[in-house]
Amino acid sequence: EPVPQSVVGCTFVSGRQATDFLLLELNKIPYTYSIYYAGWNRSLTDLPTTSVFIHHPRGDIKKWSKDNQAASIYGPTISWSNNVISPNSSHFLTVTDLGIFEAGSSGSALFDQNKRIIGNLHGGNTTNAGCTVQQAWFGRFSLSWDQATPLNQRLREWIDPNNTGVTTLDGYEPPVLQPVSISGNVKTA
């Protein structure tokens, strides 16, 4: 099992129940953590040919699940058990071929074949006591981008604050900082 790494404390930035996203700013991430900043794709027309989602089922260590087929845009509205209604075509529908998800997996990122975020897990259903996934619905990143009026319910101003208009951004892994040793003699004036 990997060595646990955690961060305590964050600030709410933006969120919307209809597409079930939440953007938080972490207070401080230790430089010793191997951080990877995920890329994203906000295109309305690019559909993934395959997809992977990374999650923490029931708060357990990180897991991943894969759909080997193309995700589809789910056309009808979705009525969730918490009385939230998601509008028509606001979610991707996937059927997982490898791995499962459980309670606690919600909000996990859905990555396309180019390793860019295209959605986040909103919910789904399983069979055989949670061992076989039938369907999973992911709120579309492209609709979370700018479909809501209040700034605190969309992503555009926070992820592209300079309004560059970019539709895709690849992930980034910063170089690992190495300790530096300095030696020498101190001389006075």
BELWO-V400299 format. One record per backbone hydrogen bond with DSSP energy under -0.5 kcal/mol. CO is the residue of the C=O (numbers start at 1). NH is the residue of the N-H. If there is no record, write none. Layout:
# BELWO-V400299
co-><CO,CO>
nh-><NH,NH>
This chain:
# BELWO-V400299
co-><7,9,11,14,16,16,21,22,23,23,24,25,28,30,33,36,37,39,40,45,48,51,52,53,54,55,56,57,63,65,66,66,66,67,72,72,73,74,74,75,78,78,80,84,84,86,87,90,91,92,93,94,98,102,103,105,108,109,109,110,110,111,112,115,116,117,118,119,120,121,123,125,125,127,127,128,132,135,136,137,137,138,139,140,140,141,142,143,144,145,150,151,152,155,155,156,160,167,169,172,172,185>
nh-><9,27,25,23,20,21,16,24,13,14,26,11,30,33,35,38,172,117,169,47,71,67,111,65,109,63,59,60,55,53,68,97,98,51,74,93,75,89,91,89,80,86,83,80,86,78,90,140,74,138,72,136,66,105,58,108,121,54,111,118,119,52,115,39,112,41,141,110,139,107,137,134,135,131,132,131,127,125,94,122,123,92,120,143,144,145,146,147,155,156,153,154,15,158,159,160,163,42,40,37,174,187>
